[in-house]
């Protein structure tokens, strides 16, 4: 039976860490699963329990083909329906929503994991995403592609080293209040500016740290949500869009894919003017320069106005990344799931020291592919 709305009933996060050497990802997922069951009491009963699971993992990071095959037991997916969303976790939420709206299931468990520390190199893995004739051979990866984008965007928006340092300092201040964050140490602007160059103009402290983590959530139809929570968070809109494959075919500062994804998500949510109707934003900022760039793409300020947005207090106005964001450390493939989890906690009023009052609508954003090739946008309401 089709349903009108889908709710996020509960979320659970595993603390991020730069090297969880003592715990397998199956154990991390089990911790998340047990927390979700403790919150909601859901079961895997064939008649009334979870029978559909959407997982998120990656063959490269797990160092195995068909990575989800190694976790189905701890997801409750033994003799159940299970589908994998690879490389971009926020789409697992969109997938789960579609499953429920189609009438196929009335509740779906979403679970994602990644241990970046056990891979030889994030850069080597990213390099495999480029075409083998032109991109891979010259060593392109997410970092040097981001550096090309950063240099172009800094020139366009007037973004300075001081702006970038301020973004990182603020991220760490909020991360210190987030028990799930990886990098929780407070840093001063001078330390950021003096940190080593990774790939000009990106410095070490401008980039998210290697991170291991896991995150999950229970989604349910409008008819069943009240069984699991008295504070449902409703999915009001979801959309995604992909830009051109080759870097040279793209304007790296234009936000084409993000604008398309955000526009469709806003229309689904009935949002006419995001600058007036959005209360909180969780944006996936793998590198410091990306935060204002993606906020432009979300329509919270005009093209090339990211630096001015920062100067005029835009981060505070829209409660941007009160979790610390990705700069505080999430694995890249499930950073979008962490964004959705954090936005949901804020709307539920369960964000602890980082909670802000009077929230109605939030945006969770994620991206994958070099220099923001693919973007996803999720609108949540309470």
C-alpha positions in Angstrom: 0.0 0.0 0.0 1.4 3.4 -1.0 2.0 6.0 1.7 2.1 9.8 1.7 5.2 10.4 3.8 8.3 8.6 5.1 9.8 9.2 8.5 13.3 8.8 9.9 12.3 7.2 13.2 15.8 6.8 14.8 19.4 7.3 14.0 22.6 5.8 15.5 26.2 6.7 14.9 29.5 4.9 15.7 32.2 7.3 16.9 34.6 8.2 14.1 38.2 7.4 14.6 41.3 7.6 12.5 42.3 4.0 13.1 39.8 1.6 14.7 42.4 -1.2 14.3 40.8 -3.2 17.2 37.4 -3.5 15.7 36.1 -5.1 12.4 33.5 -3.2 10.5 31.0 -6.0 11.3 31.4 -5.1 15.0 31.0 -1.4 14.3 27.7 -2.2 12.4 26.5 -4.5 15.2 27.0 -1.7 17.7 24.9 0.7 15.5 22.2 -2.0 15.0 21.8 -2.8 18.6 21.5 0.9 19.5 18.8 1.4 16.9 16.9 -1.6 18.3 17.3 -0.3 21.8 15.8 3.0 20.7 12.8 1.7 18.8 12.3 -2.0 19.7 12.0 -3.0 16.1 12.6 -6.7 15.2 13.2 -8.8 12.1 9.9 -10.6 12.4 8.6 -11.7 9.0 5.2 -10.2 9.5 5.7 -6.9 11.3 9.5 -6.4 11.4 12.2 -5.2 9.0 12.4 -7.2 5.9 14.3 -4.7 3.7 17.7 -3.3 4.3 19.7 -0.8 2.3 23.4 -0.9 3.0 26.3 1.4 2.0 29.8 0.2 1.5 32.6 0.1 -1.1 34.6 -2.8 -2.6 37.8 -0.8 -2.7 37.7 0.4 1.0 36.6 -3.1 2.2 39.2 -4.8 0.0 36.7 -7.3 -1.2 34.4 -7.8 -4.1 30.7 -7.5 -3.3 31.5 -5.7 0.0 27.9 -6.0 1.3 28.3 -9.8 1.3 30.5 -9.6 4.3 28.0 -7.7 6.5 24.5 -9.1 5.7 24.4 -11.2 8.9 25.0 -8.2 11.2 22.5 -6.1 9.3 19.7 -8.7 9.8 19.7 -9.3 6.1 19.9 -13.1 6.3 16.9 -14.3 4.2 15.8 -10.7 3.8 15.9 -8.2 1.0 19.1 -6.2 0.9 20.5 -3.7 -1.6 23.8 -1.9 -1.6 24.4 1.8 -2.3 28.1 2.1 -3.1 30.2 5.3 -2.7 27.5 7.8 -1.7 25.6 7.1 1.5 22.9 9.8 1.3 21.5 8.1 -1.7 20.7 5.1 0.5 18.2 7.3 2.3 16.6 8.3 -1.0 16.6 4.6 -2.1 14.9 3.6 1.2 12.3 6.4 0.8 11.5 5.1 -2.7 11.1 1.5 -1.5 8.5 2.7 1.1 6.7 5.1 -1.2 6.4 2.3 -3.8 4.5 0.2 -1.3 7.0 -2.6 -1.4 7.9 -2.2 2.3 6.6 -0.1 5.2 9.9 0.0 7.1 13.5 0.0 5.9 16.8 -0.2 7.8 19.6 1.9 6.4 23.2 1.0 7.4 26.5 2.2 6.2 30.2 1.6 7.1 33.7 2.4 6.0 37.2 1.9 7.4 39.4 4.2 5.5 42.4 3.3 7.7 42.6 -0.2 6.3 43.1 0.9 2.7 46.5 1.6 1.4 45.7 5.0 0.1 42.5 7.1 -0.3 44.3 8.8 -3.2 44.9 5.5 -5.0 41.3 4.5 -4.6 40.1 7.9 -5.9 42.5 7.6 -8.8 40.6 4.5 -10.0 37.5 6.7 -10.5 39.2 8.5 -13.4 39.3 7.2 -17.0 42.3 5.0 -17.6 43.6 6.8 -20.6 43.7 10.5 -19.7 43.0 11.0 -16.0 44.3 7.9 -14.2 47.7 8.0 -16.0 48.5 11.5 -14.9 47.7 10.8 -11.3 44.4 12.6 -10.9 42.6 12.0 -7.6 40.1 13.7 -5.3 42.8 15.9 -3.7 44.5 17.4 -6.7 41.1 17.8 -8.5 39.9 19.6 -5.4 43.0 21.8 -5.5 42.2 22.9 -9.0 38.7 23.7 -7.9 39.9 25.5 -4.8 42.2 27.8 -6.7 39.6 28.7 -9.2 36.9 29.3 -6.5 39.1 31.3 -4.2 39.8 33.7 -7.1 36.2 33.9 -8.1 34.8 34.4 -4.6 37.7 36.3 -3.0 38.2 33.5 -0.5 41.4 34.0 1.5 43.7 31.9 3.7 42.0 33.6 6.6 38.6 32.6 5.5 39.7 29.0 5.2 41.4 29.0 8.6 38.1 30.4 10.1 36.1 27.6 8.6 38.4 25.0 10.2 38.6 26.7 13.5 34.8 26.9 13.7 34.4 23.3 12.6 36.7 22.1 15.4 34.9 24.2 18.0 31.6 22.4 17.2 33.4 19.0 16.8 34.5 19.4 20.4 30.8 19.2 21.4 30.1 16.2 19.2 31.0 12.9 20.8 30.9 11.1 17.4 33.4 13.4 15.7 37.0 12.2 14.9 39.0 15.5 15.1 37.8 17.2 18.3 40.9 19.1 19.2 40.5 22.9 19.2 42.9 24.6 16.8 43.9 28.2 16.4 43.9 30.0 13.0 47.6 30.4 13.0 48.1 26.6 13.3 45.8 26.1 10.3 47.6 28.6 8.2 51.0 27.1 9.1 49.9 23.5 8.5 51.8 21.7 5.6 50.6 22.0 2.0 48.9 18.8 0.7 48.2 20.2 -2.8 48.3 24.0 -3.3 46.2 25.7 -2.0 44.9 22.9 0.2 46.7 22.5 3.5 46.7 19.6 5.8 44.2 21.1 8.2 41.9 22.2 5.3 41.2 18.5 4.6 39.2 15.9 6.5 41.2 13.3 8.3 41.3 9.6 7.5 38.3 8.2 9.3 36.6 4.9 10.2 32.9 4.9 11.1 29.4 3.4 10.8 25.9 4.9 10.9 22.4 3.7 10.6 18.8 4.8 10.7 15.3 3.3 10.7 12.8 4.6 8.2 9.1 3.9 8.3 5.9 4.8 6.5 3.5 7.4 7.9 1.2 4.6 9.0 3.8 2.9 11.1 6.2 5.6 12.3 4.3 6.1 15.6 5.2 2.6 16.6 8.9 3.5 16.8 9.1 7.2 17.8 7.0 10.1 19.1 9.4 12.5 17.3 9.4 11.5 13.6 11.5 13.4 11.2 9.8 13.6 7.8 11.5 13.4 4.5 10.2 16.3 2.5 12.4 16.1 -0.5 15.3 14.3 -2.1 17.1 14.7 -5.4 20.5 14.1 -6.9 22.4 15.1 -10.1 25.6 14.2 -11.9 27.9 16.6 -13.8 30.1 15.8 -16.7 32.7 13.0 -16.2 35.8 14.8 -17.5 37.1 17.7 -15.4 37.9 19.7 -18.5 34.3 19.7 -19.6 33.1 21.3 -16.3 33.2 24.8 -14.8 34.5 23.7 -11.4 33.0 26.8 -9.7 29.6 26.7 -11.3 27.8 24.2 -9.0 25.8 22.8 -11.9 24.9 19.4 -10.4 24.3 20.8 -6.9 22.0 23.5 -8.2 20.0 21.0 -10.1 19.7 18.6 -7.2 18.9 21.3 -4.7 16.3 22.8 -7.0 14.4 19.5 -7.4 14.6 18.7 -3.7 13.3 22.2 -2.8 10.4 21.8 -5.3 9.4 18.5 -3.8 9.5 20.0 -0.3 7.5 23.0 -1.4 10.3 25.4 -0.7 10.1 28.6 -2.8 13.0 30.5 -1.2 15.6 28.5 0.7 17.1 31.6 2.2 13.9 32.2 4.1 12.8 28.6 4.7 15.9 26.7 5.8 16.8 26.6 9.5 19.9 24.3 9.5 22.3 22.9 7.0 24.7 19.9 7.2 27.0 20.1 4.2 29.7 17.7 3.2 32.9 19.7 3.3 35.7 17.3 2.7 37.9 20.4 2.2 37.4 23.8 3.8 36.9 25.8 0.6 34.0 23.5 -0.3 31.8 24.7 2.5 31.0 28.2 1.0 31.0 26.8 -2.5 28.4 24.2 -1.7 26.4 26.7 0.3 26.3 28.8 -2.9 25.0 25.7 -4.8 22.3 25.2 -2.2 21.1 28.7 -2.9 21.9 30.3 0.4 24.0 32.9 -1.2 24.7 34.0 -4.8 27.4 32.8 -7.1 30.8 34.0 -6.1 29.4 35.3 -2.8 30.8 32.6 -0.5 33.4 34.8 1.2 30.9 37.6 1.8 28.5 34.9 3.2 31.1 34.0 5.7 31.9 37.6 6.6 28.3 38.4 7.2 27.6 35.5 9.6 25.9 33.2 7.2 27.2 30.1 9.0 25.4 31.1 12.2 22.2 32.3 10.4 21.7 28.8 8.9 23.3 26.8 11.7 25.9 25.3 9.2 27.6 22.1 10.3 27.0 22.2 14.0 28.3 18.6 14.1 31.7 19.9 13.0 31.0 18.6 9.5 33.1 16.3 7.5 36.2 18.5 8.3 35.9 16.9 11.8 36.2 13.4 10.2 33.7 11.0 8.5 34.6 8.4 6.0 34.0 9.8 2.5 31.4 7.2 1.3 29.1 7.6 4.3 29.7 11.2 5.2 26.2 12.0 3.7 24.6 9.5 6.0 26.3 11.3 9.0 24.9 14.6 7.6 21.4 13.2 7.5 21.8 11.6 11.0 23.0 14.9 12.5 20.2 16.9 10.8 17.6 14.4 12.1 19.0 14.6 15.7 18.7 18.4 15.6 15.1 18.2 14.4 14.3 15.7 17.1 15.9 17.9 19.8 18.5 15.2 20.6 21.7 16.8 19.6 23.1 17.4 23.1 25.6 20.2 23.5 25.3 21.2 19.8 21.5 21.5 19.9 19.9 24.7 18.6 16.3 25.6 19.4 13.2 26.2 17.2 14.2 24.2 14.2 11.6 23.2 11.6 13.4 22.3 8.4 17.0 21.1 7.7 19.1 20.3 4.6 21.5 17.4 4.5 23.9 17.4 1.5 26.6 15.1 0.2 28.8 14.7 -2.8 31.0 12.2 -4.5 33.3 12.2 -7.5 36.1 14.6 -8.2 35.5 18.2 -7.3 31.8 17.6 -6.6 30.9 15.7 -9.7 27.8 14.2 -8.2 25.5 15.8 -5.5 22.6 14.7 -3.4 20.3 16.9 -1.3 17.8 15.7 1.4 15.2 18.0 3.0 14.0 17.0 6.4 11.1 18.5 8.5 9.7 17.9 11.9 
